[in-house]
Amino acid sequence: MSRLREPRVPGPVPARALGGGKVLVAGPTGRVALLTEDEHAAFAGGLREPDPLRERLAALGVIPEAAEPEALARATIESGLLNWSGPVTHVVVVSARGRSMVPETAKAAVDFAFSTPRPTLFLEFVDEDGNGWPAAWFGAAYARRRAEWAGRGLALSYRSAAAPARERDEFLRGHGVAVRAALKADGAAPPAGERGAARARVTIGPGAREPEAWVDALSSAGVSGVEWVPAPELTSDPSGARRFADFAGRALSRLIDAHETSDLRDELAIGLLSGRPWEIRGVDLVETLAYAPDGTVFSSEEGWALDADRSVGIFRLGHVSTLRFADLPSQPVVPALVAALAREAQPLCASCAYRSYCLIPPSVHFRAQGSLTGRLPDSPRCAAHMALLDVVFSRLNDEKCLKALEKWGVDISRFTC
């Protein structure tokens, strides 16, 4: 039996054992209920009216035959690609791997982002080598002007390993550009208050430890959002995946416990709990597009990194100077990416209690396992997502957890019970 199937519990709807005698059951609309083992055994054995447990599960929409058709249709549309209106995030790589983007290419990337239909955009300029400031400077100023001209919502971010110099920091603040620190966790946590970034992207290495200390340090530094990402060496073997999943899960537990005194939020966990594919960071095409220093457009930042690291070109979509957003469906890789994102077509996803909350970018699958769909029983990212969701759903009857989720903007009406 695979590692992912072991916590699954047989019954009329997808269910997952969470330890401590708890069983999570999930209905067709994504509503969930946390049961005791005895309650789940009674549910699996068949409940008749007017059993109070049946009435409770029917009211929550967990029992399939009791789910309202209108609610099911609404949930399907709200969380499915029928409600998609273009990618949210546009990652503009202004310097990386010894290459730098020129301002003219940055302008073309911004123009392409504004050609997409989503009314509110998020552009992040990634200055990995520290040599892309001219393109980031021009791109941020031009994007802000374009948003004003078009009357569209815009959020801007500048990501770098080094804190920007004073004059650059003043420019970024003056143009409403949030600084996002690119940090590496391969040992102890950084000193509290070391950085002044609004958000952080922390790469977890094999030697990373003390996730609670990382959370405390980032909170003390005033960071409002964190995204934990595994280093490539942690995506190639099950033991590395377990280390990353354990780190991310413990960090989320600490965030929940400290929410009253900390404004730090786990961006991946919040995206998963939204139940909407376009809010899960890094999902190819649906949530993100990426632009290489030379102007090549990729389906995601991970897709660009695969091309840069391994010369894997399947995630290329074209060049900003010639590509049109309307032409994306004609790109050979696009139908394959969309098919890989269909959870209902994945047998293990279709029977998973978390199917309404989890989605793994095909490019992430490809890096770890060499295919767009991956092998879920051994998927490193699947293990990480389950670890995060286990932390939340095992604490549905914990008032502190629910208050933390509400503070982070999560709609808890879908899974309070």
C-alpha positions as CSV (number, residue, x, y, z in Angstrom):
1,M,0.0,0.0,0.0
2,S,1.3,3.4,-0.9
3,R,2.2,6.1,1.6
4,L,-0.6,8.3,0.3
5,R,-3.3,5.6,0.6
6,E,-2.6,4.6,4.1
7,P,-4.4,7.5,5.8
8,R,-7.4,7.1,3.5
9,V,-10.5,5.5,5.1
10,P,-13.0,3.6,3.0
11,G,-16.5,5.0,3.0
12,P,-19.3,6.6,0.9
13,V,-17.2,9.8,0.4
14,P,-13.5,10.6,0.4
15,A,-12.1,10.4,3.9
16,R,-8.7,10.8,5.6
17,A,-7.6,9.7,9.0
18,L,-5.9,12.5,10.9
19,G,-4.7,10.8,14.0
20,G,-6.1,11.2,17.5
21,G,-9.3,9.3,16.5
22,K,-10.2,12.0,14.0
23,V,-11.5,11.3,10.4
24,L,-12.1,14.1,7.9
25,V,-14.8,13.5,5.3
26,A,-15.3,15.6,2.2
27,G,-18.4,16.1,0.1
28,P,-18.8,16.9,-3.6
29,T,-18.8,20.7,-3.1
30,G,-15.6,20.8,-1.0
31,R,-17.4,21.1,2.3
32,V,-15.8,18.9,5.0
33,A,-16.6,17.6,8.5
34,L,-14.4,16.3,11.2
35,L,-15.8,13.1,12.7
36,T,-14.7,10.7,15.4
37,E,-13.8,7.2,14.3
38,D,-17.1,5.9,15.7
39,E,-19.1,8.6,13.9
40,H,-17.4,7.7,10.6
41,A,-18.0,4.0,11.2
42,A,-21.7,4.8,11.6
43,F,-21.6,7.0,8.5
44,A,-20.0,4.2,6.4
45,G,-22.5,1.7,7.7
46,G,-25.4,3.9,6.5
47,L,-27.4,6.6,8.3
48,R,-31.1,6.9,8.2
49,E,-33.4,9.8,8.9
50,P,-33.8,11.3,11.4
51,D,-30.3,10.4,12.7
52,P,-28.8,13.6,14.1
53,L,-25.4,12.8,12.4
54,R,-27.1,12.4,9.1
55,E,-28.9,15.7,9.5
56,R,-25.6,17.4,10.4
57,L,-23.7,16.0,7.4
58,A,-26.6,16.7,5.1
59,A,-26.7,20.3,6.3
60,L,-22.9,20.6,5.6
61,G,-23.4,19.2,2.1
62,V,-21.1,16.2,2.8
63,I,-23.7,13.5,1.9
64,P,-23.7,13.4,-2.0
65,E,-27.4,12.7,-2.4
66,A,-28.3,15.5,0.0
67,A,-26.2,18.1,-1.8
68,E,-28.3,20.8,-3.5
69,P,-27.7,20.7,-7.3
70,E,-27.5,24.5,-7.4
71,A,-24.8,24.5,-4.7
72,L,-22.9,21.8,-6.5
73,A,-23.0,23.7,-9.8
74,R,-22.0,27.0,-8.1
75,A,-19.0,25.3,-6.3
76,T,-17.9,23.7,-9.6
77,I,-18.0,27.0,-11.5
78,E,-16.4,29.1,-8.7
79,S,-13.5,26.7,-8.2
80,G,-13.1,25.5,-11.8
81,L,-11.5,26.9,-14.9
82,L,-14.9,28.1,-16.2
83,N,-14.4,31.0,-13.8
84,W,-10.8,31.6,-14.8
85,S,-10.0,35.1,-16.2
86,G,-6.3,34.9,-16.9
87,P,-3.2,34.4,-14.8
88,V,-2.8,36.5,-11.6
89,T,1.0,36.5,-11.2
90,H,3.5,37.6,-13.8
91,V,7.1,36.8,-12.8
92,V,9.6,39.0,-14.7
93,V,13.1,37.6,-14.2
94,V,15.3,40.7,-14.7
95,S,18.5,38.9,-13.8
96,A,19.5,35.3,-13.2
97,R,22.1,32.7,-14.2
98,G,24.4,35.5,-15.4
99,R,21.9,37.0,-17.7
100,S,20.1,40.4,-17.4
101,M,17.0,41.8,-19.0
102,V,17.1,45.1,-20.8
103,P,14.5,47.8,-20.2
104,E,13.0,47.3,-23.7
105,T,12.3,43.7,-22.9
106,A,10.8,44.7,-19.5
107,K,8.4,47.0,-21.3
108,A,7.4,44.2,-23.6
109,A,6.8,41.9,-20.7
110,V,4.6,44.5,-18.9
111,D,2.7,45.1,-22.1
112,F,2.0,41.4,-22.5
113,A,0.9,41.1,-18.9
114,F,-1.6,43.9,-19.5
115,S,-2.9,42.2,-22.6
116,T,-4.2,39.4,-20.3
117,P,-7.9,39.7,-19.2
118,R,-7.7,39.6,-15.4
119,P,-8.7,43.0,-14.0
120,T,-6.1,42.9,-11.2
121,L,-2.5,41.9,-11.9
122,F,0.5,41.1,-9.7
123,L,3.9,41.6,-11.2
124,E,7.0,40.5,-9.5
125,F,10.5,41.5,-10.7
126,V,13.1,38.9,-9.7
127,D,16.6,40.2,-9.5
128,E,18.4,37.0,-8.7
129,D,21.9,38.2,-9.6
130,G,21.5,41.8,-8.5
131,N,22.2,43.1,-12.0
132,G,18.7,43.7,-13.2
133,W,17.9,47.0,-11.5
134,P,17.6,49.1,-14.7
135,A,14.9,46.7,-16.1
136,A,13.2,46.4,-12.7
137,W,13.2,50.2,-12.3
138,F,11.8,50.8,-15.7
139,G,9.3,47.9,-15.5
140,A,7.9,49.0,-12.2
141,A,7.4,52.6,-13.2
142,Y,5.9,51.7,-16.6
143,A,3.6,49.1,-15.1
144,R,2.3,51.7,-12.5
145,R,1.6,54.2,-15.3
146,R,-0.1,51.5,-17.4
147,A,-2.4,50.6,-14.5
148,E,-3.4,54.2,-14.0
149,W,-4.1,54.7,-17.7
150,A,-6.2,51.5,-17.9
151,G,-7.9,51.8,-14.5
152,R,-6.8,48.3,-13.6
153,G,-5.7,47.0,-10.2
154,L,-2.0,46.3,-9.8
155,A,0.3,44.9,-7.1
156,L,4.1,45.1,-7.6
157,S,6.9,43.2,-5.9
158,Y,10.7,43.2,-6.1
159,R,12.5,40.0,-5.1
160,S,16.2,39.9,-4.4
161,A,18.7,38.1,-2.2
162,A,20.2,41.4,-1.0
163,A,18.3,44.2,0.6
164,P,17.9,47.1,-1.8
165,A,20.1,50.2,-1.3
166,R,18.5,53.2,0.3
167,E,17.8,55.1,-2.9
168,R,16.4,52.0,-4.5
169,D,14.3,51.3,-1.5
170,E,12.9,54.8,-1.6
171,F,12.0,54.4,-5.3
172,L,10.2,51.1,-4.6
173,R,8.3,52.5,-1.7
174,G,7.4,55.6,-3.8
175,H,5.9,53.4,-6.5
176,G,4.1,51.0,-4.2
177,V,6.5,48.1,-4.8
178,A,6.7,45.6,-2.0
179,V,10.2,44.2,-1.3
180,R,10.2,40.4,-1.2
181,A,13.3,38.8,0.4
182,A,14.7,35.7,-1.3
183,L,16.2,33.7,1.7
184,K,17.7,30.3,2.1
185,A,17.1,28.1,5.1
186,D,19.8,25.5,5.4
187,G,20.6,25.9,9.0
188,A,19.5,28.1,11.9
189,A,17.0,30.9,11.6
190,P,18.3,34.5,10.7
191,P,18.5,37.1,13.5
192,A,15.2,38.8,14.2
193,G,14.8,42.1,12.5
194,E,17.6,41.5,10.1
195,R,15.5,42.4,7.0
196,G,12.9,45.0,6.3
197,A,11.1,43.1,3.5
198,A,7.3,43.0,3.4
199,R,7.2,39.3,2.2
200,A,9.7,36.5,2.0
201,R,10.3,33.5,-0.2
202,V,12.4,31.0,1.7
203,T,14.1,28.1,0.0
204,I,14.3,25.1,2.3
205,G,17.6,23.1,2.1
206,P,18.6,19.7,3.4
207,G,20.0,21.2,6.6
208,A,17.1,23.4,7.4
209,R,15.9,23.1,11.0
210,E,13.9,24.9,13.7
211,P,10.9,26.0,11.5
212,E,9.4,27.6,14.6
213,A,12.4,29.8,15.0
214,W,12.1,30.8,11.3
215,V,8.5,31.8,11.9
216,D,9.4,33.8,15.0
217,A,12.3,35.6,13.2
218,L,10.2,36.5,10.2
219,S,7.4,37.7,12.4
220,S,9.8,39.9,14.5
221,A,11.2,41.4,11.2
222,G,7.7,42.5,10.3
223,V,7.3,40.2,7.3
224,S,3.6,39.7,6.4
225,G,3.7,36.8,4.0
226,V,6.0,33.8,3.6
227,E,6.3,31.1,0.9
228,W,8.3,28.0,1.7
229,V,9.8,26.3,-1.4
230,P,11.9,23.1,-1.4
231,A,15.5,23.2,-2.7
232,P,15.9,21.0,-5.9
233,E,17.7,18.4,-3.9
234,L,14.7,17.9,-1.6
235,T,12.4,17.1,-4.6
236,S,14.3,14.2,-5.9
237,D,13.9,11.6,-3.1
238,P,11.1,10.6,-0.6
239,S,13.3,11.4,2.5
240,G,13.9,14.9,1.2
241,A,10.2,15.4,0.6
242,R,9.4,14.3,4.1
243,R,11.9,16.7,5.5
244,F,10.3,19.6,3.6
245,A,6.8,18.5,4.5
246,D,7.7,18.3,8.2
247,F,9.3,21.7,8.1
248,A,6.3,23.3,6.3
249,G,3.8,21.6,8.6
250,R,5.5,22.6,11.8
251,A,5.9,26.2,10.5
252,L,2.2,26.4,9.8
253,S,1.3,25.1,13.3
254,R,3.5,27.8,14.8
255,L,1.8,30.5,12.6
256,I,-1.6,29.3,13.8
257,D,-0.5,29.4,17.5
258,A,1.1,32.8,17.2
259,H,-1.5,34.6,15.0
260,E,-2.6,36.9,17.8
261,T,0.8,38.5,18.0
262,S,2.0,38.0,14.5
263,D,0.8,39.2,11.1
264,L,2.8,36.6,9.2
265,R,0.8,34.3,6.8
266,D,1.6,31.2,4.9
267,E,0.9,32.1,1.3
268,L,0.8,28.5,0.0
269,A,-1.5,27.3,2.7
270,I,-3.9,30.2,2.1
271,G,-3.9,29.5,-1.6
272,L,-4.7,25.9,-1.1
273,L,-7.5,26.6,1.3
274,S,-9.1,29.0,-1.2
275,G,-10.1,26.1,-3.3
276,R,-9.4,28.1,-6.4
277,P,-6.6,27.0,-8.8
278,W,-5.7,30.6,-9.8
279,E,-4.9,31.4,-6.1
280,I,-2.4,28.6,-5.7
281,R,1.1,30.0,-6.2
282,G,3.0,28.8,-9.2
283,V,0.3,26.8,-11.1
284,D,1.3,26.9,-14.7
285,L,-0.8,29.2,-17.0
286,V,-3.7,29.3,-14.5
287,E,-2.0,31.3,-11.7
288,T,1.3,32.4,-13.2
289,L,3.3,33.2,-16.3
290,A,7.1,33.9,-16.3
291,Y,9.3,36.0,-18.5
292,A,13.0,35.1,-18.9
293,P,15.7,37.8,-19.2
294,D,15.7,37.4,-23.0
295,G,11.9,37.8,-23.2
296,T,10.9,34.2,-23.6
297,V,7.5,33.5,-22.0
298,F,7.2,30.4,-19.9
299,S,4.1,28.7,-18.3
300,S,5.6,29.3,-14.8
301,E,8.7,30.3,-12.9
302,E,9.5,26.6,-12.3
303,G,9.1,26.0,-16.1
304,W,11.6,28.8,-16.7
305,A,14.0,27.4,-14.1
306,L,13.8,23.9,-15.7
307,D,14.8,25.5,-19.0
308,A,17.7,27.4,-17.4
309,D,19.0,24.5,-15.3
310,R,18.3,21.5,-17.6
311,S,17.5,23.0,-21.0
312,V,14.0,21.6,-20.7
313,G,12.2,23.6,-23.3
314,I,8.7,22.2,-23.2
315,F,7.3,25.0,-21.0
316,R,8.2,27.7,-23.5
317,L,5.2,29.6,-24.9
318,G,6.9,32.1,-27.2
319,H,8.5,35.5,-27.0
320,V,6.9,38.7,-25.6
321,S,7.6,40.5,-28.9
322,T,5.5,38.2,-31.0
323,L,3.3,36.1,-28.7
324,R,-0.4,37.1,-28.2
325,F,-2.4,36.0,-25.2
326,A,-5.1,34.8,-27.6
327,D,-2.6,32.5,-29.3
328,L,-1.8,30.5,-26.1
329,P,-4.4,27.7,-26.8
330,S,-2.5,26.9,-30.0
331,Q,0.7,26.2,-28.2
332,P,1.4,22.5,-28.2
333,V,2.1,22.3,-24.4
334,V,-1.1,24.2,-23.3
335,P,-3.6,21.3,-23.8
336,A,-1.2,19.0,-22.0
337,L,-0.9,21.4,-19.1
338,V,-4.6,21.9,-18.8
339,A,-5.2,18.1,-18.9
340,A,-2.6,17.6,-16.2
341,L,-4.4,20.1,-14.0
342,A,-7.7,18.2,-14.2
343,R,-7.9,16.6,-10.7
344,E,-10.9,14.5,-11.7
345,A,-8.7,12.6,-14.2
346,Q,-6.1,11.6,-11.6
347,P,-7.4,8.4,-9.9
348,L,-5.7,9.2,-6.6
349,C,-6.8,12.8,-6.7
350,A,-10.4,11.9,-7.5
351,S,-10.6,9.8,-4.3
352,C,-8.7,12.2,-2.0
353,A,-10.4,14.1,0.8
354,Y,-8.3,17.2,-0.3
355,R,-9.2,17.2,-3.9
356,S,-11.1,20.5,-3.7
357,Y,-8.1,22.2,-2.0
358,C,-5.0,20.8,-3.7
359,L,-3.4,21.4,-7.1
360,I,0.2,20.7,-8.1
361,P,1.8,22.7,-10.9
362,P,2.7,20.3,-13.8
363,S,6.2,21.9,-14.0
364,V,6.8,21.0,-10.3
365,H,5.8,17.4,-11.1
366,F,8.1,17.4,-14.1
367,R,11.2,18.6,-12.1
368,A,10.6,15.9,-9.4
369,Q,9.4,13.0,-11.5
370,G,9.8,13.7,-15.2
371,S,6.2,13.9,-16.2
372,L,3.4,16.6,-16.2
373,T,1.1,14.5,-14.0
374,G,3.7,12.9,-11.7
375,R,3.4,9.7,-9.7
376,L,1.2,10.8,-6.7
377,P,2.2,8.0,-4.3
378,D,5.7,9.3,-4.4
379,S,5.1,13.0,-5.2
380,P,7.2,15.4,-3.0
381,R,4.8,18.3,-3.5
382,C,1.7,16.1,-2.8
383,A,3.3,15.1,0.5
384,A,3.9,18.8,1.4
385,H,0.4,19.9,0.5
386,M,-1.0,17.0,2.6
387,A,1.1,18.0,5.5
388,L,-0.2,21.6,5.4
389,L,-3.8,20.6,5.0
390,D,-3.5,18.0,7.7
391,V,-2.4,20.7,10.1
392,V,-5.4,22.8,9.4
393,F,-8.1,20.2,9.1
394,S,-7.0,18.3,12.2
395,R,-7.7,21.5,14.1
396,L,-11.1,22.4,12.8
397,N,-12.6,22.1,16.3
398,D,-9.8,24.4,17.6
399,E,-11.1,28.0,18.0
400,K,-7.5,29.3,17.7
401,C,-7.1,27.8,14.3
402,L,-10.4,29.1,13.0
403,K,-9.6,32.6,14.2
404,A,-6.2,32.5,12.5
405,L,-7.7,31.4,9.2
406,E,-10.3,34.2,9.5
407,K,-7.5,36.7,10.1
408,W,-5.7,35.5,7.0
409,G,-8.8,36.0,4.9
410,V,-9.8,32.4,4.5
411,D,-13.5,31.6,4.0
412,I,-14.0,29.2,6.9
413,S,-17.7,28.7,6.2
414,R,-16.7,25.9,3.8
415,F,-15.3,23.7,6.6
416,T,-16.4,24.8,10.0
417,C,-18.3,22.0,11.7
